[in-house]
Amino acid sequence: MIKEISSKIRTIRHQQNLTLKDLSEKTGLSVSFLSQVERGTSMLAITSLKKIADALNVPITSFFDSHVNQNFIVKAEEHKPFRIEGYNAQYTRLSGEFSGRLMEPMLVILEPGKTHHSTLSHPGEEFYYVLEGAVVFNVDGQESLVNKGDSIHFPSELPHYWRNPTDEEAVVLCVVTPVIF
């Protein structure tokens, strides 16, 4: 997947006649890092991908194969699970596409014993409902065990990460703002 994203970033940058230096100035990311990203030799955090999308004035979904849902309903057979380099999770987008969409609902499967990501802090809010297994959420330095049937909702500005402390997959319904995919 990283190769496809890398290629799309390079293609869109070239279409806009931007140099790596131009993109660096717009994103705050170094030229060398952006070069590695475009060659597919560096992992790319979702926050960095969002900076690149904003700098190129394209939705972040431009970097993924997307299916525009004109009927607002997403049938189970249309779900396309994907992984992001550097994350120990499998994601499935659950939403359709329409102008002004503010929420990003996803199904996330977190591997046994894995941490979703290092500590993040960004604008927005996050809601998680554990469908299977258990997840430990660390929000602003406080850990909470969230079991099957439990939920947690918090502002994304607080430093946070989550991990699966068990030896079984954790399946989580996740709704975040702002829209990232």
C-alpha positions, -999 to 999 in steps of 0.1 A, spaced: 0 0 0 29 24 8 41 22 -28 7 32 -42 5 61 -18 40 72 -26 33 71 -63 1 91 -59 19 118 -38 46 122 -65 21 122 -93 -1 149 -77 30 170 -68 42 168 -104 7 177 -117 9 209 -96 44 217 -107 57 216 -72 92 207 -62 100 187 -31 113 220 -16 79 236 -23 61 207 -6 85 208 23 78 245 29 40 239 28 41 209 51 69 216 75 83 181 66 120 179 55 129 175 18 149 143 26 119 128 44 95 137 15 119 122 -10 120 90 10 82 90 12 79 94 -26 104 65 -31 85 44 -6 115 39 16 101 57 47 70 49 68 44 77 68 23 85 98 -13 95 91 -6 129 105 21 135 80 -1 122 52 -28 147 62 -2 175 61 8 164 25 -29 162 15 -36 197 29 -5 211 12 -15 196 -22 -52 208 -16 -66 173 -21 -86 151 3 -65 124 20 -87 99 2 -69 108 -30 -40 86 -19 -62 55 -14 -83 35 -38 -117 49 -31 -152 40 -40 -176 69 -40 -208 59 -24 -237 79 -40 -263 60 -20 -249 68 15 -251 31 24 -221 9 24 -228 -28 19 -207 -54 37 -194 -66 3 -180 -31 -4 -158 -31 26 -122 -30 17 -99 -36 47 -65 -19 45 -33 -14 66 -12 17 71 26 13 72 38 15 108 5 8 124 -4 -26 140 -40 -25 129 -63 -33 100 -88 -6 91 -121 -8 72 -139 25 63 -176 23 71 -188 56 56 -200 68 22 -186 99 5 -204 132 5 -196 169 7 -192 183 42 -188 149 59 -174 155 95 -170 120 110 -148 91 100 -164 58 112 -141 28 109 -138 -8 120 -104 -14 135 -88 -48 143 -58 -45 166 -35 -74 167 -29 -93 200 -3 -77 222 2 -47 199 1 -10 205 -19 10 179 6 38 176 29 59 196 14 88 215 -6 112 193 -22 146 198 -42 164 171 -74 184 166 -108 166 168 -124 140 189 -125 102 191 -151 76 200 -143 39 204 -167 10 211 -151 -24 218 -169 -51 199 -146 -80 207 -116 -83 231 -103 -56 253 -82 -25 247 -62 -3 271 -65 34 262 -39 58 276 -55 93 274 -35 122 289 -14 98 309 -43 79 325 -49 42 315 -84 28 311 -92 -8 303 -121 -9 278 -137 -43 275 -162 -57 251 -194 -36 252 -176 -6 268 -168 27 250 -146 57 254 -149 92 240 -123 119 243 -109 151 227 -80 142 204 -60 171 216 -51 151 247 -20 129 242 -33 94 236 -25 59 223 -41 25 227 -30 -11 229 -43 -46 229 -31 -63 262 -46 -97 253 -35 -126 232 -66 -122 209 -76 -97 183 -95 -66 195 -123 -55 172 -133 -18 177 -158 5 162 -141 39 159 -155 73 150 -131 102 147 -131 138 136 -119 154 115 -123 132 85 -89 116 76 -96 92 48 
